[in-house]
Amino acid sequence: MFFVLSKVVWFVLAPSNLMLIALVAGLLLAGVARARRLGLGLAWTAAAALALFGLSPVASLLMNPLETRFPLYAETGAPIDGIVVLGGATAQDASIELGQPVLNEAADRLTSAVILAGRHPDVPIVLSGGSSSLIGADRYTEAQAMAQALVSMGVAPERLVIEDRSQNTFQNAVYSREAVDPAPGSRWLLVTSAWHMPRSMGVFRRAGFEVVPYPTDFRTVGGREGTSGFRSISAGLQRLDVAMREYVGLLAYRLTGRTDALFPAPDHASSVAHGMYQHSQNSTTNAELCSST
């Protein structure tokens, strides 16, 4: 029920859809004599919103707090017991039927998984993702497509744990935990998009699966992406929809008890470790600069 309701509600609340609905409603009202002024005002407001949110950096400014909530993962030499990779990076039916990976904007989730597989060659890799389609049914699952992609990129198939029952982030956490039954104190990396990491970490903590965040697929961090406008309205609206979907998801998951906080944050231990890593990096850089002068 939650899955169906979330899909239906989000279809209406997605900013791009909401603006279009307002524009059409305004034009229809403008055709009624008594509501002409109201209709035209609504239509012009919707049109202005499409231009503002589609071309300005507003969408990036909204996404940036999500992407910077958890720091970049820093290798500390601590052993890794496993890796969990969340779905969302593949067009699963096309991937399986064409026999080659068909990836989308979140492809970094899989490329990061390949890199981690090479760094930690003896640990299992959980691929979590079923079908998130509401209308019609996908013929294959995200986990199946991810497995095919990773094997084609050189990852041994026997390392892969397929979790293909989940339809949302909450189920990703619950079913991944069931699939591997992590031992207390074990250290698993969670690979997902940086903007999706706050909700994912909150859900995994609530599910009792302690994981270490490995954010990837950054959209606004680095370069001028965080402050630049967009060349097309569709690009800006797409980013706006992604960001707002996460904020709505965070609120909905908190209200239904699926996360441990409204806006999950790094725990103290990981923050301290990240700070120590940053300090050591800065010290190394300063030493190099001094030695070169």
C-alpha positions in Angstrom: 0.0 0.0 0.0 2.8 2.4 0.9 4.5 1.7 -2.4 1.4 2.4 -4.5 0.5 5.5 -2.5 4.0 6.9 -2.7 4.0 6.5 -6.5 0.6 8.1 -7.0 1.2 11.0 -4.6 4.6 11.8 -6.1 3.2 11.9 -9.6 1.1 14.8 -8.5 3.6 16.5 -6.3 6.6 16.2 -8.7 7.4 19.9 -9.3 7.5 19.6 -13.1 4.2 17.8 -13.2 2.7 20.2 -10.7 3.7 23.2 -12.8 2.2 21.6 -15.9 -1.0 20.8 -14.1 -1.2 24.5 -13.0 -0.5 25.7 -16.5 -3.2 23.6 -18.0 -5.7 24.4 -15.3 -5.0 28.1 -15.8 -5.6 27.9 -19.5 -8.8 26.0 -19.0 -10.0 28.6 -16.4 -9.1 31.4 -18.8 -11.7 30.1 -21.1 -14.4 30.7 -18.5 -15.5 34.3 -18.5 -15.9 34.6 -14.7 -12.5 33.0 -14.0 -10.5 34.5 -16.9 -8.3 36.7 -14.7 -7.7 33.9 -12.2 -6.9 31.5 -15.0 -4.5 33.8 -16.8 -2.7 34.6 -13.5 -2.3 30.9 -12.7 -1.1 30.1 -16.2 1.5 33.0 -16.2 2.7 32.0 -12.7 3.1 28.4 -13.9 5.0 29.5 -17.0 7.3 31.7 -14.9 7.9 28.9 -12.5 8.9 26.6 -15.4 11.4 29.1 -16.6 12.8 30.0 -13.2 13.2 26.5 -11.9 14.2 25.1 -15.2 16.9 27.5 -16.2 18.2 29.0 -12.9 20.6 27.2 -10.4 17.7 26.8 -7.8 17.5 23.0 -8.4 21.3 22.6 -7.8 21.1 24.8 -4.6 18.3 22.5 -3.3 20.3 19.3 -4.2 23.6 20.5 -2.7 22.7 20.0 1.0 21.7 16.4 0.2 24.9 15.7 -1.6 27.2 17.3 1.1 25.4 15.8 4.1 27.8 12.8 4.1 31.5 13.3 3.3 33.5 11.4 0.6 34.6 8.0 1.7 38.2 7.9 2.9 40.2 4.7 2.8 41.6 4.2 6.3 43.0 0.7 6.0 40.1 -0.7 8.1 38.9 -4.1 6.8 35.7 -4.3 4.8 33.3 -7.2 5.2 31.1 -6.4 2.3 29.6 -3.9 -0.1 25.9 -3.0 -0.7 25.0 -1.3 -4.0 21.6 0.1 -4.4 19.8 -0.1 -7.7 18.7 2.8 -9.9 21.5 2.9 -12.4 20.2 0.6 -15.1 17.4 0.2 -17.6 17.0 -3.4 -16.6 14.9 -4.8 -19.4 17.0 -3.1 -22.1 20.2 -4.3 -20.4 19.2 -7.9 -20.2 17.6 -8.1 -23.6 20.4 -6.3 -25.4 23.1 -8.3 -23.5 25.0 -5.2 -22.5 24.7 -2.6 -19.8 22.3 0.2 -20.5 23.0 2.8 -17.8 21.5 6.1 -16.8 22.7 9.2 -14.9 23.3 7.2 -11.8 25.9 4.9 -13.5 28.5 6.0 -11.0 26.9 3.6 -8.6 28.1 0.7 -10.7 31.5 2.2 -11.7 32.2 2.8 -8.0 31.2 -0.8 -7.3 33.7 -2.0 -9.8 36.5 0.1 -8.2 35.6 -1.1 -4.7 35.5 -4.7 -6.0 39.1 -4.3 -7.1 40.2 -2.7 -3.9 38.5 -5.4 -1.8 38.7 -8.5 -3.9 37.5 -11.1 -1.3 34.3 -9.5 0.0 30.7 -10.2 -1.1 28.8 -7.5 -3.1 25.0 -7.2 -2.4 23.1 -5.9 -5.4 19.8 -4.5 -4.1 16.9 -3.7 -6.4 13.7 -5.3 -7.7 11.1 -3.6 -9.9 9.8 -0.1 -9.0 7.3 0.0 -11.9 3.8 0.8 -10.8 2.0 0.5 -14.2 2.9 -2.8 -16.0 5.7 -5.1 -14.8 9.4 -5.0 -15.6 10.5 -8.3 -17.1 13.8 -8.2 -15.2 14.9 -6.7 -11.9 17.5 -4.0 -11.2 19.7 -6.5 -9.3 19.8 -8.8 -12.4 20.8 -6.0 -14.7 23.4 -4.8 -12.2 24.8 -8.3 -11.9 25.1 -8.6 -15.7 26.9 -5.2 -15.9 29.4 -6.0 -13.1 30.2 -9.4 -14.5 30.8 -7.8 -17.9 33.2 -5.4 -16.2 35.2 -8.2 -14.7 33.6 -8.9 -11.3 33.4 -12.6 -10.4 29.8 -13.7 -10.4 30.3 -15.8 -7.3 30.9 -12.7 -5.3 27.4 -11.3 -6.1 24.5 -11.5 -3.7 21.2 -10.8 -5.6 18.5 -9.1 -3.6 15.7 -8.4 -6.1 12.6 -8.2 -3.9 12.9 -4.6 -2.9 10.7 -1.9 -4.5 11.9 1.1 -2.5 14.8 2.3 -0.2 13.2 0.9 2.9 13.0 -2.5 1.4 16.5 -2.2 0.1 17.7 -2.0 3.7 15.4 -4.7 5.2 16.0 -7.3 2.4 19.7 -6.7 2.1 20.1 -7.3 5.9 18.1 -10.5 5.5 20.2 -11.6 2.6 23.6 -11.4 4.4 22.7 -11.3 8.1 25.7 -9.0 9.0 27.6 -9.9 12.1 27.6 -7.3 14.9 30.6 -5.0 14.4 31.0 -5.9 10.8 31.9 -3.2 8.3 29.8 -2.9 5.1 30.0 -0.1 2.6 26.8 1.4 1.2 27.1 2.6 -2.4 24.4 5.0 -3.7 24.1 8.5 -5.1 25.2 11.3 -2.8 21.8 13.0 -3.0 20.2 9.7 -1.9 22.6 9.0 0.9 20.9 10.8 3.8 17.6 8.8 3.4 19.5 5.6 2.7 21.6 5.9 5.8 18.6 6.7 8.0 16.8 3.6 6.6 19.7 1.2 7.0 20.2 2.4 10.6 16.5 1.9 11.4 16.7 -1.6 9.8 19.6 -2.5 12.1 22.1 -2.7 9.3 25.1 -0.5 10.2 26.8 0.6 7.0 29.6 3.0 6.1 28.5 5.6 3.5 30.2 5.6 0.1 28.5 8.5 -1.8 28.9 8.7 -5.5 27.0 10.1 -8.6 27.5 13.7 -7.5 25.5 16.3 -9.5 26.4 19.6 -7.8 29.8 19.0 -6.1 32.9 20.0 -7.9 33.4 22.6 -10.7 30.6 25.1 -11.3 27.7 22.6 -11.3 26.4 23.9 -8.0 25.9 27.5 -9.1 25.5 27.4 -12.9 22.2 27.6 -14.7 20.9 25.1 -17.2 20.9 25.2 -20.9 17.4 23.6 -21.2 14.3 23.8 -19.0 14.0 20.0 -19.0 17.5 19.6 -17.5 16.7 21.9 -14.6 13.3 20.4 -14.0 14.8 16.9 -13.9 17.3 17.9 -11.2 14.5 19.7 -9.3 12.4 16.6 -9.4 15.2 14.5 -8.1 16.0 16.9 -5.2 12.4 17.4 -4.2 11.7 13.7 -4.3 14.4 13.2 -1.7 13.1 15.9 0.6 9.5 14.5 0.3 10.9 11.0 0.8 12.8 12.1 3.9 9.7 13.6 5.4 7.4 10.7 4.5 9.9 8.1 5.8 10.4 10.0 9.1 6.6 10.3 9.6 6.2 6.6 9.0 9.1 5.6 11.2 11.3 4.3 8.4 14.3 6.5 9.2 16.0 7.4 12.4 15.9 11.2 11.8 14.3 13.8 9.6 17.7 14.6 8.0 20.1 11.8 8.9 23.7 12.9 9.5 27.1 11.2 9.9 27.7 9.6 13.2 30.3 11.1 15.5 32.9 8.3 14.8 32.8 8.7 11.0 32.9 12.5 11.3 36.0 12.3 13.5 37.7 9.9 11.1 36.9 12.1 8.2 38.3 15.1 10.0 41.5 13.3 10.9 41.8 12.2 7.2 41.3 15.7 6.0 43.8 17.0 8.5 46.4 14.4 7.4 45.8 15.3 3.8 46.2 19.0 4.5 49.4 18.3 6.5 50.8 16.2 3.7 50.0 18.9 1.1 51.6 21.6 3.3 54.7 19.5 3.7 55.0 18.9 0.0 54.6 22.6 -0.7 57.3 23.5 1.8 59.7 20.9 0.4 59.1 22.2 -3.1 59.9 25.8 -2.3 
